[in-house]
Amino acid sequence: MLIGLLLFTTAYFSAHSIASGWVGPMATGGITQAISLYTLVYYAGSSLFGWLGGLAFAAGWTGTASMVITIVLIAYVAARALLPHSAGDVMTQTPPQTYAAPR
């Protein structure tokens, strides 16, 4: 169970690091607002699922494992619905150039 929790935690923070790094370059307008909205949703989700994790743990390790599996499945379904159908599309996209420093 410890290894599973370590893997989930590592994957969670790795995904957050990658996603937060992509927000600015992928935004087509309102870059600071996009970054701010991402940060707001990140902390709201962390707070909500942290609290729910405490409730799940009250049911023991089975409840905790069930919650983690549910979160992973929800993330998978959301990613399949929101991302391009080909992983190559995401990896080969060039972020739009929205700001050029004056010379």
ZAMARGU-4260 file (C-alpha; in steps of 0.2 Angstrom, whole numbers, plus 5000, padded with zeros to 4 digits):
<rodrens>
0) 5000/5000/5000 | 5014/5012/5004 | 5022/5009/4987 | 5005/5012/4979 | 5003/5029/4988
5) 5020/5034/4984 | 5017/5030/4965 | 5001/5040/4966 | 5008/5055/4975 | 5023/5055/4963
10) 5012/5054/4947 | 5000/5068/4955 | 5014/5080/4957 | 5023/5076/4941 | 5006/5079/4931
15) 5004/5095/4941 | 5021/5101/4936 | 5019/5097/4918 | 5001/5104/4917 | 5006/5120/4926
20) 5021/5122/4914 | 5009/5120/4899 | 4996/5133/4904 | 5005/5149/4899 | 5012/5143/4882
25) 4995/5134/4877 | 4984/5149/4881 | 4979/5159/4866 | 4974/5174/4876 | 4973/5180/4894
30) 4989/5170/4899 | 4989/5177/4917 | 4971/5173/4919 | 4973/5155/4912 | 4987/5153/4924
35) 4977/5160/4939 | 4962/5149/4934 | 4973/5134/4934 | 4981/5137/4950 | 4963/5141/4958
40) 4956/5124/4952 | 4972/5115/4957 | 4971/5121/4975 | 4952/5119/4976 | 4954/5101/4969
45) 4968/5097/4981 | 4958/5104/4996 | 4942/5094/4991 | 4951/5078/4987 | 4962/5079/5003
50) 4946/5081/5013 | 4938/5067/5004 | 4953/5056/5007 | 4951/5058/5025 | 4933/5052/5024
55) 4939/5038/5013 | 4953/5033/5025 | 4939/5032/5039 | 4934/5016/5029 | 4951/5009/5030
60) 4964/5006/5016 | 4950/4999/5005 | 4941/5015/5005 | 4958/5025/5002 | 4962/5013/4987
65) 4944/5014/4980 | 4946/5033/4981 | 4963/5033/4972 | 4956/5022/4959 | 4941/5032/4956
70) 4951/5048/4954 | 4963/5040/4942 | 4948/5034/4931 | 4940/5051/4932 | 4956/5059/4926
75) 4957/5046/4912 | 4940/5049/4906 | 4942/5068/4907 | 4959/5067/4897 | 4951/5056/4884
80) 4937/5068/4882 | 4947/5084/4882 | 4963/5080/4873 | 4966/5077/4855 | 4963/5059/4850
85) 4981/5056/4845 | 4995/5058/4858 | 5006/5064/4844 | 4995/5079/4842 | 4999/5086/4859
90) 5017/5082/4859 | 5020/5091/4842 | 5010/5106/4845 | 5020/5122/4844 | 5014/5134/4858
95) 5007/5151/4850 | 5019/5166/4852 | 5009/5179/4861 | 5022/5190/4867 | 5037/5198/4859
100) 5048/5209/4870 | 5052/5226/4863 | 5069/5229/4856
</rodrens>
